[in-house]
Amino acid sequence: MLNNSMTQERYQELKKQLNHYAREYYVLDNPSVSDAIYDSLFSELKQIEERYPEWIAHDSPTQRVAAKPLKKFEKFQHTHRMISILDAFSNEEAWAWYERIAKVDERVKHAQFFVDAKMDGLACALHYEDGVLVRAVTRGDGFVGEVVTANVRTIASVPLAIARTRSVEIRGEIIMTKKNFEKFAGTYANPRNFAAGTIRQLDPKIVAKRPLEFRAYDLLDEGIITSEHAYAELKKLGFIVNTEAHLEKSFADAINYAHKFEPMRDRLPFHTDGLVIKINDRGLYDDLGIVGKNPRGVLAYKYPAEEATTVVKDIVISIGRTGAATPVAVFDPVSIAGTTVQHASLHNADEIARLDVRIGDTVVIYKAGDIIPQVQQVLKEFRSKKSEKFNYEKALASQYPELEFERHGKDVVYRVKNQNADQILKRAVEYYASRSALDIEGLGEKNVAALVDAGLVSDIADLYLLTQEAVAALERFADLSSANLITAIQASKNPPLARFITALGIRHVGSLTAVDIANHFKSFEKLQKATFAELQNIDGVGVVVAESVAAWFADEDNVKLLGKFRSLGVEPFYEDLTHGKLAGQSFVVTGTFESMSREVAAEKIRKLGGIFQSSVGKGTTCLVVGGKIGASKRAAAEKFGTKIINEQNFKEMIDEQ
């Protein structure tokens, strides 16, 4: 949790950088970050100001109407202000906007709404006098723009003359289509930057060589009574308008279309991050007026961003099923592309060095179809002066002191030394089937080796793809033994949650810790979504275990493995043992027993709702002693007043004679 001084420092950093980004965007037309990154940081700033309104400064981006235009081009004052559109990122925000404007004017309740794709380009106003293009002006700060007529005249989709004898103004977006942008890959970060950068070229010959397009969305002319009417006239005048633009009878219909439009937008020829929803009636639209820099009568319904900013809390390293060491950035949960994420793959040591990612850095993460989000860039302007480079080999030694790692030749991955993938896989399968895990009979060391060596098992989920015919064909198996094995494997498809967590072989998570985790989350889905802080706060789970669990669930191989389990019908369930006869009691078992092993005793305790502990503490109820016990545990029991019982007493307690 950030303290007050840290939050104040973060606020100042955000304010400074957002003002810098705004100047790049509005003044220089050369943004170094995307709209999604700006929006994410801006949202964080607003949250701080809502919490600490006394901190709001006059130069905060939330208090700024707009930035000033560059002086290199001739300036022009817009005859009608080129406004910004209010954004909504959810149904709740959209309906809140609708209810606000309905209170301002009740006619809104009966209004129709015109919708169109929100194009990701450069807004521009075209002035025609006596039907001839005389001026093209960028939006600038909304009041004053820059004259870029010579450049815009080179755009083939801009008519140099139209069928109008009076002065009119056409507004639209200058864009670069996805297809055309591919031809210039690497020149600019995205099509929007390319379009803006091209229009700012001083030499129109350069602009003419770049395939820009103008798409109109508004007509300022007398006699235009609706947005639908404006679009119809724009088409008659020879302008390109989006084919998606159309009229919806109500706001509810417009919102429904917004949801239908979201999966369609990837098929559009241009980039879009939302849908513009505008009151169709021009008279009502004008009567609603403007609040700040936003007109009341129009809304941009924005879709979840595929990138966001966050702060790296830790970098943990996961050991995959092949022995490869994969680094993962851990951060506070953020929403990307409609899902909440808290881990991002850093791939390998070279990628960390290339990005120069450090613990404490503010980073941009993105998710474009990948299972695990990636770190796109580090916003180094937010970096602390005390920041230190991430030492990968030092981190490996710290997180895995019992293992040695090596990196061969041009291989970018560190791997566990002296262990090959098959050896690691065999141990994983053996452990998955072991008595403390899923207890699958017939999957001992030799049988597991036979399955792996035959290529029938490449990960633990492959166990559920085995057929009796395939197993029976192996030298070690006959018809009966293969049938029994398949039956035992299929019977393990619905294991108790704690056993399944144990079986996954997450480092530092033994059967006792797995029980603590299962009792806390009570479902595997909740465990998958758990934050690092939630894991760390579980009794019996500290920083080391929390790091290990977080790293395991952030590993792409493991995410795919869990998906495979689900597709094969493996569904763990939570056993609520809180009402068992040993509920509320805790036990330590020590020494040797005649009738059962220590592991079996522990399992019986857990089955009856008791807590199995490894050492005697103040809250321990019973110390169960067998033969050959050490004096230290007995002394601890006497110190804390813990009841000492023998094997027979224990069997009587659990009603097992």
C-alpha positions as CSV (number, residue, x, y, z in Angstrom):
1,M,0.0,0.0,0.0
2,L,1.5,3.4,-1.0
3,N,1.9,5.9,1.8
4,N,0.9,9.5,1.5
5,S,4.3,10.8,0.4
6,M,4.7,8.1,-2.2
7,T,1.3,8.8,-3.6
8,Q,2.1,12.5,-3.7
9,E,5.3,11.7,-5.6
10,R,3.4,9.5,-8.0
11,Y,0.9,12.3,-8.5
12,Q,3.6,14.8,-9.4
13,E,5.2,12.3,-11.9
14,L,1.9,11.6,-13.5
15,K,1.0,15.3,-13.9
16,K,4.4,16.1,-15.4
17,Q,4.4,13.3,-17.9
18,L,0.8,13.6,-18.9
19,N,1.4,17.3,-19.7
20,H,4.4,16.2,-21.8
21,Y,2.4,13.6,-23.6
22,A,-0.4,16.1,-24.3
23,R,2.1,18.5,-25.9
24,E,3.4,15.7,-28.1
25,Y,-0.1,14.8,-29.1
26,Y,-1.8,18.2,-29.6
27,V,1.1,20.5,-30.4
28,L,3.7,18.3,-32.1
29,D,1.4,15.8,-33.6
30,N,4.0,13.2,-32.7
31,P,2.8,11.2,-29.6
32,S,5.3,8.9,-28.1
33,V,2.6,6.8,-26.4
34,S,-0.7,5.5,-27.6
35,D,-4.2,6.8,-26.6
36,A,-4.6,3.7,-24.4
37,I,-1.4,4.4,-22.5
38,Y,-2.4,8.0,-22.0
39,D,-5.9,7.0,-20.9
40,S,-4.6,4.5,-18.4
41,L,-2.2,7.0,-16.8
42,F,-4.9,9.8,-16.9
43,S,-7.3,7.4,-15.1
44,E,-4.7,6.8,-12.4
45,L,-4.3,10.6,-12.0
46,K,-8.0,11.2,-11.7
47,Q,-8.3,8.5,-9.0
48,I,-5.6,10.2,-7.0
49,E,-7.3,13.5,-7.3
50,E,-10.6,12.1,-6.3
51,R,-9.0,10.7,-3.2
52,Y,-7.0,13.9,-2.5
53,P,-8.9,16.8,-4.0
54,E,-6.7,19.2,-2.1
55,W,-3.8,18.2,-4.3
56,I,-5.4,19.2,-7.6
57,A,-3.0,21.7,-9.3
58,H,-3.9,24.4,-11.8
59,D,-1.5,22.6,-14.3
60,S,-3.1,19.2,-13.9
61,P,-4.2,17.6,-17.2
62,T,-7.7,17.3,-15.7
63,Q,-7.9,21.0,-15.4
64,R,-6.6,21.7,-18.9
65,V,-9.1,22.5,-21.7
66,A,-6.5,21.7,-24.5
67,A,-3.0,22.2,-25.6
68,K,-1.7,25.0,-27.9
69,P,-0.9,24.5,-31.6
70,L,2.6,24.6,-33.1
71,K,3.8,27.9,-34.5
72,K,5.4,26.6,-37.6
73,F,2.2,26.5,-39.6
74,E,-0.2,29.3,-40.3
75,K,-2.9,29.4,-37.7
76,F,-6.6,29.6,-38.3
77,Q,-9.4,30.2,-35.8
78,H,-12.2,27.8,-36.3
79,T,-15.6,29.2,-37.2
80,H,-17.2,26.5,-35.0
81,R,-15.2,25.0,-32.3
82,M,-13.8,21.5,-33.0
83,I,-14.7,19.7,-29.8
84,S,-13.5,16.6,-28.0
85,I,-15.9,13.8,-27.3
86,L,-16.7,12.4,-23.8
87,D,-15.5,8.8,-23.4
88,A,-17.5,5.9,-21.7
89,F,-15.8,2.6,-21.0
90,S,-18.7,0.6,-19.8
91,N,-22.5,0.2,-20.0
92,E,-22.8,1.9,-16.6
93,E,-20.8,5.0,-17.7
94,A,-22.8,5.2,-21.0
95,W,-26.2,5.0,-19.3
96,A,-25.1,7.5,-16.7
97,W,-24.3,10.0,-19.5
98,Y,-27.7,9.3,-21.1
99,E,-29.5,9.9,-17.8
100,R,-27.6,13.2,-17.2
101,I,-28.6,14.7,-20.6
102,A,-32.2,13.4,-20.2
103,K,-32.4,15.5,-17.1
104,V,-31.2,18.5,-19.0
105,D,-33.8,18.1,-21.8
106,E,-36.6,15.5,-21.6
107,R,-36.7,15.3,-25.4
108,V,-33.6,13.1,-25.1
109,K,-35.9,10.2,-23.9
110,H,-37.6,10.1,-27.3
111,A,-34.5,10.9,-29.4
112,Q,-32.9,8.7,-32.1
113,F,-29.1,8.2,-32.1
114,F,-26.7,8.2,-35.1
115,V,-23.7,5.8,-34.7
116,D,-20.4,5.6,-36.5
117,A,-17.0,4.0,-35.9
118,K,-14.6,6.2,-34.0
119,M,-11.7,6.4,-36.4
120,D,-8.1,6.5,-35.2
121,G,-6.6,9.3,-37.3
122,L,-6.2,13.1,-37.5
123,A,-9.3,15.3,-37.3
124,C,-9.4,17.9,-40.1
125,A,-11.9,20.6,-41.3
126,L,-12.2,21.4,-45.0
127,H,-13.5,24.8,-46.0
128,Y,-15.2,25.2,-49.4
129,E,-16.1,28.5,-50.9
130,D,-18.2,28.6,-54.1
131,G,-17.6,24.9,-54.3
132,V,-13.8,25.1,-54.3
133,L,-11.5,23.8,-51.5
134,V,-9.8,26.9,-50.1
135,R,-8.5,25.7,-46.7
136,A,-7.8,22.6,-44.7
137,V,-7.3,23.1,-40.9
138,T,-6.3,20.6,-38.2
139,R,-8.2,20.5,-34.9
140,G,-5.3,22.0,-32.9
141,D,-6.7,23.0,-29.5
142,G,-10.3,23.1,-30.7
143,F,-10.3,26.9,-31.1
144,V,-7.3,27.4,-33.3
145,G,-5.9,24.9,-35.8
146,E,-3.1,24.9,-38.3
147,V,-3.6,25.4,-42.1
148,V,-2.4,22.3,-44.0
149,T,-4.2,22.9,-47.3
150,A,-1.3,22.1,-49.6
151,N,-0.8,18.7,-47.9
152,V,-4.5,17.8,-47.8
153,R,-4.9,18.6,-51.5
154,T,-2.7,15.7,-52.3
155,I,-5.1,13.2,-50.7
156,A,-7.0,11.6,-53.6
157,S,-10.2,11.1,-51.5
158,V,-10.5,14.9,-50.8
159,P,-12.6,16.5,-53.6
160,L,-11.0,19.8,-54.8
161,A,-14.4,21.0,-55.8
162,I,-18.0,20.1,-54.7
163,A,-21.5,21.0,-55.9
164,R,-22.1,23.8,-53.4
165,T,-22.2,27.5,-54.3
166,R,-22.2,28.8,-50.7
167,S,-19.5,28.4,-48.1
168,V,-19.5,25.1,-46.3
169,E,-17.3,23.2,-43.9
170,I,-16.7,19.4,-44.0
171,R,-15.2,17.7,-41.0
172,G,-13.6,14.3,-41.0
173,E,-10.6,12.1,-40.2
174,I,-7.4,11.7,-42.1
175,I,-6.4,8.1,-41.8
176,M,-4.0,5.5,-43.0
177,T,-5.6,2.1,-43.7
178,K,-4.1,-1.0,-42.1
179,K,-3.2,-2.4,-45.6
180,N,-1.4,0.8,-46.6
181,F,0.4,1.0,-43.3
182,E,1.9,-2.4,-43.7
183,K,3.9,-1.0,-46.6
184,F,5.6,1.5,-44.3
185,A,6.1,-0.8,-41.3
186,G,8.8,0.4,-38.9
187,T,8.5,4.1,-40.0
188,Y,5.9,5.0,-37.3
189,A,4.5,3.1,-34.3
190,N,0.9,3.0,-35.7
191,P,-1.3,4.3,-38.5
192,R,-2.5,7.3,-36.5
193,N,1.0,8.5,-35.9
194,F,1.8,8.0,-39.5
195,A,-1.1,10.0,-40.7
196,A,-0.4,12.8,-38.3
197,G,3.3,12.8,-39.1
198,T,2.7,12.9,-42.8
199,I,0.3,15.9,-42.6
200,R,3.0,17.8,-40.7
201,Q,5.5,17.4,-43.5
202,L,6.4,20.8,-45.0
203,D,6.9,19.3,-48.5
204,P,3.6,18.3,-50.2
205,K,5.6,16.0,-52.5
206,I,6.4,13.8,-49.6
207,V,2.7,13.7,-48.6
208,A,1.6,12.9,-52.1
209,K,3.7,9.7,-52.0
210,R,1.9,8.4,-48.9
211,P,-1.6,6.9,-49.3
212,L,-3.7,8.8,-46.9
213,E,-7.5,8.8,-46.9
214,F,-10.1,11.3,-45.8
215,R,-13.4,10.0,-44.4
216,A,-16.1,12.6,-43.6
217,Y,-18.3,12.6,-40.6
218,D,-19.9,16.0,-40.4
219,L,-21.2,18.8,-42.7
220,L,-21.7,22.3,-41.4
221,D,-24.2,23.8,-43.8
222,E,-27.6,25.5,-43.6
223,G,-30.5,23.2,-43.9
224,I,-28.9,20.1,-42.3
225,I,-31.3,19.0,-39.7
226,T,-30.0,15.6,-38.6
227,S,-26.7,13.7,-38.6
228,E,-28.3,11.1,-40.9
229,H,-29.1,13.9,-43.3
230,A,-25.5,15.2,-43.1
231,Y,-24.1,11.8,-44.0
232,A,-26.5,11.5,-47.0
233,E,-25.4,14.9,-48.3
234,L,-21.7,14.0,-47.8
235,K,-22.1,11.0,-50.0
236,K,-23.8,13.1,-52.7
237,L,-20.9,15.5,-52.5
238,G,-18.4,12.7,-53.3
239,F,-16.9,12.1,-49.8
240,I,-16.2,8.7,-48.3
241,V,-18.3,8.0,-45.3
242,N,-18.1,4.9,-43.2
243,T,-20.5,2.1,-44.2
244,E,-21.0,1.3,-40.5
245,A,-22.7,4.7,-39.9
246,H,-26.5,4.4,-39.4
247,L,-29.4,5.4,-37.3
248,E,-30.7,3.7,-34.2
249,K,-34.2,4.3,-32.9
250,S,-33.2,4.5,-29.2
251,F,-30.2,4.8,-26.9
252,A,-30.7,1.1,-25.8
253,D,-30.5,0.1,-29.5
254,A,-27.4,2.1,-29.9
255,I,-25.7,0.3,-26.9
256,N,-26.8,-3.1,-28.2
257,Y,-25.2,-2.2,-31.6
258,A,-22.0,-1.1,-29.7
259,H,-21.7,-4.7,-28.4
260,K,-22.3,-6.2,-31.8
261,F,-19.8,-3.8,-33.4
262,E,-16.9,-4.7,-31.1
263,P,-16.0,-8.1,-32.7
264,M,-16.6,-6.6,-36.1
265,R,-14.1,-3.8,-35.8
266,D,-11.0,-6.0,-36.5
267,R,-12.4,-6.5,-40.0
268,L,-12.5,-2.8,-40.7
269,P,-9.9,-1.3,-43.1
270,F,-8.8,1.2,-40.4
271,H,-8.1,1.1,-36.7
272,T,-10.9,2.1,-34.3
273,D,-11.2,1.9,-30.5
274,G,-14.9,2.7,-30.1
275,L,-18.2,3.8,-31.5
276,V,-19.5,7.4,-31.7
277,I,-23.1,7.7,-30.5
278,K,-24.6,11.1,-31.3
279,I,-28.1,12.5,-30.9
280,N,-29.4,12.6,-34.5
281,D,-31.5,15.8,-34.2
282,R,-29.3,18.8,-34.8
283,G,-31.6,21.2,-33.0
284,L,-31.7,19.1,-29.8
285,Y,-27.9,18.4,-30.1
286,D,-27.2,22.2,-30.2
287,D,-29.7,23.0,-27.4
288,L,-27.9,20.6,-25.1
289,G,-24.8,22.7,-25.4
290,I,-21.2,22.1,-24.2
291,V,-19.8,21.3,-20.8
292,G,-16.1,22.1,-20.5
293,K,-14.6,20.8,-23.7
294,N,-17.3,18.1,-24.4
295,P,-20.7,18.6,-26.1
296,R,-23.5,17.0,-24.2
297,G,-25.1,15.4,-27.2
298,V,-22.4,12.9,-28.2
299,L,-20.5,10.1,-26.6
300,A,-17.6,7.8,-27.6
301,Y,-18.3,4.3,-26.4
302,K,-14.7,3.0,-26.0
303,Y,-13.8,-0.7,-26.0
304,P,-11.4,-2.2,-23.6
305,A,-7.8,-1.2,-24.4
306,E,-5.3,-3.9,-25.4
307,E,-2.6,-2.1,-23.5
308,A,-2.4,-0.4,-20.1
309,T,0.2,0.9,-17.6
310,T,1.1,-0.6,-14.3
311,V,4.0,-0.8,-11.9
312,V,6.3,-3.9,-11.6
313,K,6.1,-5.2,-8.1
314,D,8.5,-8.1,-8.6
315,I,10.1,-10.3,-11.2
316,V,9.8,-14.0,-10.4
317,I,11.3,-16.9,-12.3
318,S,9.3,-20.0,-13.2
319,I,10.8,-23.4,-14.0
320,G,8.8,-25.0,-16.8
321,R,8.3,-28.7,-17.6
322,T,11.4,-28.7,-19.8
323,G,13.6,-27.1,-17.1
324,A,13.6,-23.7,-18.8
325,A,13.7,-20.7,-16.5
326,T,11.1,-18.1,-17.6
327,P,10.9,-14.6,-15.9
328,V,7.6,-13.1,-15.2
329,A,6.7,-9.6,-14.1
330,V,4.2,-9.4,-11.2
331,F,2.1,-6.3,-10.8
332,D,-1.2,-5.0,-9.4
333,P,-4.2,-6.2,-11.3
334,V,-5.1,-4.2,-14.4
335,S,-7.7,-4.6,-17.1
336,I,-6.6,-5.3,-20.7
337,A,-8.9,-6.3,-23.5
338,G,-11.7,-6.8,-21.1
339,T,-9.8,-9.2,-18.8
340,T,-8.0,-8.6,-15.5
341,V,-4.3,-9.5,-15.5
342,Q,-1.5,-9.3,-13.0
343,H,1.4,-11.1,-14.7
344,A,3.3,-10.5,-17.9
345,S,5.8,-12.8,-19.5
346,L,9.3,-11.4,-19.9
347,H,10.4,-14.4,-21.9
348,N,14.1,-14.6,-21.1
349,A,17.2,-12.7,-19.7
350,D,17.9,-11.1,-23.1
351,E,14.4,-9.7,-23.3
352,I,14.7,-8.2,-19.8
353,A,18.0,-6.6,-20.8
354,R,16.6,-5.3,-24.1
355,L,13.6,-3.7,-22.4
356,D,15.7,-2.8,-19.3
357,V,12.8,-3.8,-17.1
358,R,13.5,-3.2,-13.4
359,I,11.4,-3.8,-10.2
360,G,9.5,-0.6,-9.5
361,D,9.3,0.5,-13.2
362,T,6.2,1.8,-14.7
363,V,5.6,-0.4,-17.8
364,V,3.2,-0.7,-20.7
365,I,1.7,-4.1,-21.0
366,Y,-0.4,-5.4,-23.9
367,K,-2.5,-8.4,-24.8
368,A,-3.2,-8.9,-28.5
369,G,-4.6,-12.5,-28.7
370,D,-1.8,-13.9,-26.5
371,I,-2.7,-16.0,-23.5
372,I,-0.2,-14.2,-21.2
373,P,0.2,-10.4,-21.7
374,Q,3.6,-9.0,-22.6
375,V,5.6,-6.0,-21.5
376,Q,5.8,-3.6,-24.5
377,Q,8.0,-0.9,-23.1
378,V,9.3,0.8,-19.9
379,L,8.2,4.4,-19.3
380,K,11.7,5.3,-18.0
381,E,10.6,8.9,-17.2
382,F,8.8,7.4,-14.1
383,R,11.9,5.5,-13.0
384,S,13.3,6.1,-9.5
385,K,16.9,7.4,-9.3
386,K,17.6,4.5,-6.9
387,S,16.5,1.9,-9.5
388,E,18.9,-1.0,-10.1
389,K,19.3,-3.2,-13.2
390,F,17.8,-6.6,-12.8
391,N,20.5,-9.2,-12.3
392,Y,19.1,-12.4,-13.8
393,E,21.8,-14.9,-12.6
394,K,21.6,-13.4,-9.1
395,A,17.8,-13.8,-9.1
396,L,18.2,-17.4,-10.2
397,A,20.6,-18.1,-7.4
398,S,18.3,-16.4,-4.9
399,Q,15.0,-18.0,-6.0
400,Y,16.5,-21.5,-6.6
401,P,19.5,-21.9,-4.3
402,E,19.4,-25.7,-4.6
403,L,19.6,-25.7,-8.4
404,E,22.3,-24.9,-11.0
405,F,21.5,-23.3,-14.3
406,E,23.3,-23.2,-17.6
407,R,22.9,-21.5,-21.0
408,H,24.2,-23.2,-24.1
409,G,25.6,-21.3,-27.1
410,K,23.0,-19.1,-28.8
411,D,20.2,-20.4,-26.6
412,V,18.5,-17.4,-25.0
413,V,17.1,-19.6,-22.2
414,Y,18.7,-20.6,-18.9
415,R,17.9,-24.3,-18.1
416,V,18.4,-26.5,-15.1
417,K,21.8,-28.1,-15.3
418,N,22.2,-31.9,-15.6
419,Q,18.5,-32.5,-16.1
420,N,16.8,-33.2,-19.4
421,A,13.2,-32.6,-20.3
422,D,12.2,-36.3,-20.1
423,Q,13.7,-36.6,-16.6
424,I,11.7,-33.6,-15.4
425,L,8.5,-34.8,-17.1
426,K,8.8,-38.3,-15.5
427,R,9.2,-36.8,-12.0
428,A,6.2,-34.5,-12.6
429,V,4.0,-37.4,-13.7
430,E,5.2,-39.6,-10.8
431,Y,4.4,-36.8,-8.3
432,Y,1.0,-36.1,-9.9
433,A,0.1,-39.7,-9.4
434,S,1.7,-40.1,-5.9
435,R,-0.1,-40.9,-2.8
436,S,0.1,-37.4,-1.4
437,A,-1.2,-36.0,-4.6
438,L,-3.9,-37.8,-6.7
439,D,-3.0,-41.3,-5.6
440,I,-3.4,-42.9,-9.0
441,E,-2.7,-46.6,-8.7
442,G,-0.4,-48.2,-11.3
443,L,1.6,-45.0,-12.1
444,G,4.8,-45.9,-10.4
445,E,8.3,-45.0,-11.5
446,K,8.8,-47.8,-14.1
447,N,5.3,-47.5,-15.7
448,V,5.7,-43.7,-15.9
449,A,9.0,-44.1,-17.6
450,A,7.5,-46.6,-20.1
451,L,4.7,-44.1,-21.0
452,V,7.0,-41.2,-21.4
453,D,9.7,-43.1,-23.4
454,A,7.0,-44.4,-25.8
455,G,5.9,-40.8,-26.5
456,L,2.4,-41.4,-25.1
457,V,2.8,-38.7,-22.4
458,S,4.3,-35.3,-23.1
459,D,2.7,-33.5,-20.2
460,I,0.7,-34.6,-17.1
461,A,-2.6,-33.8,-18.9
462,D,-1.8,-36.4,-21.5
463,L,-2.6,-39.0,-18.9
464,Y,-6.3,-38.4,-19.7
465,L,-5.7,-39.0,-23.4
466,L,-4.3,-42.5,-22.9
467,T,-6.3,-45.4,-24.3
468,Q,-6.3,-49.0,-23.2
469,E,-5.2,-50.1,-26.6
470,A,-2.2,-47.8,-26.7
471,V,-1.1,-48.8,-23.2
472,A,-1.6,-52.5,-23.7
473,A,0.8,-52.4,-26.7
474,L,3.7,-51.5,-24.4
475,E,5.9,-54.3,-23.1
476,R,5.1,-53.7,-19.4
477,F,1.4,-53.9,-19.8
478,A,-1.2,-56.7,-20.3
479,D,-4.8,-56.2,-21.1
480,L,-5.9,-56.3,-17.4
481,S,-3.2,-54.0,-16.1
482,S,-3.8,-51.5,-18.9
483,A,-7.5,-51.5,-18.3
484,N,-7.0,-51.0,-14.5
485,L,-4.6,-48.1,-15.2
486,I,-7.0,-46.3,-17.5
487,T,-9.8,-46.8,-15.0
488,A,-7.7,-45.4,-12.2
489,I,-6.7,-42.4,-14.3
490,Q,-10.2,-41.6,-15.3
491,A,-11.4,-41.9,-11.7
492,S,-9.0,-39.0,-10.8
493,K,-10.8,-36.5,-13.1
494,N,-12.6,-34.9,-10.1
495,P,-10.0,-34.6,-7.4
496,P,-10.3,-32.7,-4.1
497,L,-9.0,-29.2,-4.7
498,A,-6.1,-29.4,-2.2
499,R,-4.9,-32.7,-3.8
500,F,-5.0,-31.2,-7.3
501,I,-3.0,-28.1,-6.2
502,T,-0.5,-30.5,-4.6
503,A,-0.3,-32.6,-7.7
504,L,0.6,-29.7,-10.0
505,G,4.0,-29.7,-8.4
506,I,4.2,-25.9,-7.7
507,R,7.5,-25.3,-6.0
508,H,7.2,-24.8,-2.2
509,V,3.6,-25.9,-2.3
510,G,3.4,-29.3,-0.5
511,S,0.2,-31.0,0.7
512,L,-0.1,-28.8,3.9
513,T,0.3,-25.5,2.0
514,A,-2.1,-26.8,-0.6
515,V,-4.8,-27.4,2.1
516,D,-4.3,-23.8,3.4
517,I,-4.6,-22.4,-0.2
518,A,-7.7,-24.6,-0.9
519,N,-9.4,-23.6,2.3
520,H,-8.8,-19.9,1.5
521,F,-10.0,-19.8,-2.1
522,K,-12.4,-22.8,-2.2
523,S,-12.3,-22.9,-6.0
524,F,-9.5,-23.3,-8.5
525,E,-10.9,-20.4,-10.6
526,K,-10.5,-18.0,-7.7
527,L,-6.9,-19.3,-7.1
528,Q,-6.0,-18.6,-10.7
529,K,-7.2,-15.0,-10.3
530,A,-5.6,-14.4,-6.9
531,T,-3.3,-11.4,-6.5
532,F,0.2,-11.6,-5.1
533,A,-1.0,-9.8,-2.0
534,E,-3.9,-12.2,-1.5
535,L,-1.6,-15.2,-1.7
536,Q,0.9,-13.6,0.7
537,N,-1.8,-13.0,3.3
538,I,-2.9,-16.6,3.6
539,D,-1.9,-18.3,6.8
540,G,1.0,-20.6,6.1
541,V,1.9,-18.7,2.8
542,G,4.7,-16.2,2.9
543,V,6.5,-14.2,0.3
544,V,8.5,-17.1,-1.1
545,V,5.5,-19.3,-1.6
546,A,3.4,-16.5,-3.0
547,E,6.2,-15.7,-5.6
548,S,6.3,-19.4,-6.6
549,V,2.5,-19.7,-7.0
550,A,2.3,-16.4,-8.9
551,A,5.2,-17.5,-11.2
552,W,3.6,-20.9,-11.9
553,F,0.2,-19.4,-12.9
554,A,2.0,-16.8,-15.1
555,D,4.0,-19.4,-17.1
556,E,2.5,-19.8,-20.6
557,D,3.1,-23.5,-20.6
558,N,1.2,-23.9,-17.4
559,V,-1.7,-21.7,-18.6
560,K,-2.0,-24.0,-21.7
561,L,-1.7,-27.1,-19.5
562,L,-4.7,-25.9,-17.4
563,G,-6.7,-25.2,-20.5
564,K,-5.9,-28.8,-21.6
565,F,-7.1,-30.2,-18.3
566,R,-10.4,-28.3,-18.6
567,S,-10.9,-29.5,-22.2
568,L,-10.4,-33.1,-21.0
569,G,-12.9,-32.8,-18.2
570,V,-10.6,-32.5,-15.2
571,E,-12.5,-30.5,-12.6
572,P,-11.2,-30.3,-9.0
573,F,-13.8,-29.7,-6.2
574,Y,-13.5,-28.1,-2.8
575,E,-14.0,-30.4,0.2
576,D,-15.6,-28.5,3.1
577,L,-14.2,-30.3,6.1
578,T,-14.9,-27.5,8.6
579,H,-17.6,-29.7,10.3
580,G,-15.5,-32.9,10.6
581,K,-15.0,-34.4,14.1
582,L,-11.4,-33.0,14.3
583,A,-12.4,-29.5,13.1
584,G,-10.8,-26.8,15.1
585,Q,-8.0,-29.1,16.4
586,S,-4.4,-29.1,15.2
587,F,-2.0,-32.0,15.3
588,V,1.7,-32.7,15.0
589,V,2.8,-36.3,14.2
590,T,6.3,-37.5,15.1
591,G,8.2,-40.7,15.4
592,T,7.5,-44.1,13.7
593,F,4.1,-45.9,13.7
594,E,3.1,-49.6,13.3
595,S,-0.2,-49.2,11.5
596,M,0.3,-46.2,9.3
597,S,2.9,-43.8,7.9
598,R,3.2,-40.2,8.9
599,E,1.7,-39.2,5.5
600,V,-1.3,-41.4,6.0
601,A,-1.9,-40.0,9.5
602,A,-1.7,-36.5,8.1
603,E,-4.3,-37.4,5.5
604,K,-6.7,-38.8,8.1
605,I,-6.4,-35.7,10.1
606,R,-7.2,-33.5,7.2
607,K,-10.1,-35.7,6.1
608,L,-11.7,-35.2,9.5
609,G,-11.3,-31.4,9.3
610,G,-8.2,-31.2,11.5
611,I,-5.1,-29.2,10.8
612,F,-1.8,-31.0,10.3
613,Q,1.2,-29.0,11.5
614,S,4.9,-29.7,11.0
615,S,6.0,-28.3,14.4
616,V,4.5,-27.8,17.9
617,G,3.3,-24.3,18.6
618,K,1.2,-22.3,21.0
619,G,-2.1,-23.4,19.3
620,T,-1.2,-27.1,18.7
621,T,-4.0,-29.3,20.2
622,C,-2.2,-32.7,20.2
623,L,1.3,-34.2,19.7
624,V,0.9,-37.7,18.3
625,V,4.0,-39.7,19.2
626,G,5.3,-43.0,17.8
627,G,8.6,-44.7,18.5
628,K,12.0,-43.0,18.4
629,I,10.9,-39.4,18.8
630,G,13.2,-36.5,19.5
631,A,13.2,-34.7,22.8
632,S,12.7,-31.3,21.3
633,K,9.0,-31.9,20.2
634,R,8.1,-33.4,23.6
635,A,9.7,-30.4,25.3
636,A,7.8,-28.0,23.1
637,A,4.5,-29.8,23.9
638,E,5.1,-29.5,27.6
639,K,6.0,-25.9,27.3
640,F,2.8,-25.0,25.4
641,G,0.6,-27.4,27.3
642,T,-0.1,-29.5,24.3
643,K,-1.7,-32.9,24.9
644,I,0.6,-35.8,24.1
645,I,-1.1,-39.0,22.8
646,N,0.3,-42.3,21.3
647,E,-0.7,-44.2,18.2
648,Q,-3.4,-46.1,19.9
649,N,-4.9,-43.0,21.4
650,F,-4.9,-41.4,17.9
651,K,-6.6,-44.4,16.3
652,E,-9.3,-44.2,19.0
653,M,-9.7,-40.5,18.4
654,I,-10.4,-41.1,14.7
655,D,-12.5,-44.2,15.5
656,E,-10.1,-46.6,13.7
657,Q,-9.4,-49.8,15.6
